Amino acid sequence: MTLSTNQDLDPIRLRQVFGSFPSGVVAVAAEVDGVVTGLAASSFTSVSLDPPLVAINLASTSKTWPDLRRARRLGLTVLAEHHAEVGRQLSGPVEHRFDGISITTTEEGAVILDEGVAFFDCAVYKEVDAGDHILVLLELHSAGHDLDETSAPLVFHRSGFTRLVGAPR
């Protein structure tokens, strides 16, 4: 292993290095002006229990986030290992992101994908400019998970979707 120097921090090299850390994948979705809108994010983390906060990190060039940020509530769904195609679809053309995907929409407009490992109903708490990304802190209003706890999460690693090996069942 060799450590990078500042000259090795070009965006392509840095993306490869960042990609060596696996992460879960969440769908971020809401009904905005009567249209289901959303995206896939692989930078989701818990932040605080009091107040209950989670965070996502989105490219500041996102064309979807300006619409989603207007929603009263956002639904976050932790995608299950069988959702690899859904993860790709949510990263594709905006007009086809929810084609054939089974969803539930709350009264407040949060959109949850069915059969996820976990879900969160939340609202934007704070946005922080972070270089070429926006760190979005979200306050939770409700949360739940797969009650039989047999689903394993979809994992994003080295620019592709994979699954946990030896995940508890």
N, C-alpha and C positions, 0 to 999 in steps of 0.2 A: 504494500500500500504506500502511495506517495501522497503527500499533502499538496493541494493546489496552491499556487501563488496567485497574486492579484491578476497576473496576466492570463491565468487559466479560468478566470471568472466570466468568460464570454457567455452569452445567453444559451447557446447550444450545449456547451460543456456543463454549465450550471444545471440545465434541465435534466441532463443525464445523471448528475450527482444527486439532485433532489429526488429523481425517480427511483433511486435505490432504497428509499424508505417507503414501504407499503402503507396504503391508507384505505379506509373504507370509502364507499361512494354513496352520496345522498342525492335524491331528487329534491329540488327546491321548486315548489309549484304553488300557484294561486289562480283563482279566477279573477281576471282583471277586465273590466268593461264587458263582462259576459263571455270572455274567451279564456280558456284554460291556457296558461302560460307557464313555462318552466325551463329548467336546465339541470344538467348533472354537475355536481361539484365533488371533487376528491380531496378537498381541504376543509374537513368538518372536524370540530373538536368540542368537547365539553369545556366550560369556562368557570362557572360558579354555581354553587348550590343556593346561595342567598345573596342577591336574588338569583333565581334559576336562569342561567345564561348559557348559550352555546354560540359558536362562531363558525362562519364560512368565509372563505377568501376567494374573491372573484376578480377576473381580469377587468381592469378599468375600461377596456375596449368592448366589454360585453354589450351586445345590442338588446339582450333580454332583461338585464338588471334594471334599467330605467323604468320598464313597465312593472316588473315585480315589486320594486320599492314603493310603488303607489298603492299596493294592496294593503288592506286593513290587517290581514293575517296571511302568513305563509305556512305551507305545509312542508315539512322535511320528512322524507322517508329514507331510512337506511335500506339500501337495496340488498336483496338476498342473492346468493351465489347463482341462482337460476336467472337473474336479471341482466346478464351480460349484454344481450341484444337490446334490452331497454336502456341500459347505460349508453350504448352507441347511438340509439335512436334519440335520446334526450340531448345528444351533442350534435345532432344533424340539423337538417332544415327545419326552421321554426314551425312552419305550417303542418309538419307531419310528426312532431315530437310526441304527440299523445295518441296517434292512430293505433287502434287496437289494444290500448293499455287500459286495464280496469282501474278506475279511480273512485274515490269518495270525496265529495266536497262538503265542507262544514258550512254552517249557516253564515259564518264570518268570511267565507271565501277561501280558506286554506284547502289545498288539494293534497290528498294522501293517496299514494299508490297502494293498491291492494296487494297482499302477500309480501309486504316488506318485513324486515327483521324488527324494526322499531320505527316509531313515528313521533313527530313533534309538531304541535300547533303553536306558532310563535308570531311575534311582531318585531319589527325593527326597533332595536334599543339604541344603537349608535353605529355610525359609519366612520371609519378612520381611513384616510388616504394612506396607502402603504406602497410607495414606489409605483410600479405599473399595475398594482392591484388595489382593491378596496377590501378592507377587513370589515366584515359586517357582524356586529354583535346582535344576537336575537334573544329576546326575553320569552321564556316558555309560558304558555297558558295551559297546555296539557301535554302529556306524553304517555306512550304505551309501547309494548313490545309483543313479539310473538309469544303467546301464552304457553304453548307447549315447548318452547325454547329449543326446537329442533332445527330451525333455520340457521344457516351460517351466512355471514355477510359476503357480499361481492367485494373483492379486493382489487385495487388499482396499483400496479407495480411495474416499473420500467416501461411506462407508456402503454400498458395493456391490462386487460381484465384477467383476473385469475381467481382462484379460490383458496381458502385455508386448507392445508393438508393436515389431517389429524384433528380437525375441529371437533370439539365435544358435541355429541348428539344427544 
